[in-house]
Amino acid sequence: MKTYLLVWFSSEGTRPSEVNQRLMSLGFEPVKGSYDFVYNWNSNVSVEKILEFGDKVYLSLQGTGAMFKLETL
């Protein structure tokens, strides 16, 4: 399974390069195309695990002014 992340930045918030560093520290990889980042789980995961990971993303981006959308397939 993979979790795809789309990020919206605020001109009043943290620099995109800093947001990138925070997300990469969680294991995301930057990608080109419809999404900005991807996280590869290497196996099937439960909805609970996905939500826990979403909480980590939320905490990592808190205070940056960035908004995000997760999609796991």
Secondary structure, 3 states (H helix, E strand, C coil): CEEEEEEECCCCCCCHHHHHHHHHHCCCEECCCCCCEEEECCCCCCHHHHHHHHHHHHHHHCCCCCEEEEEEC
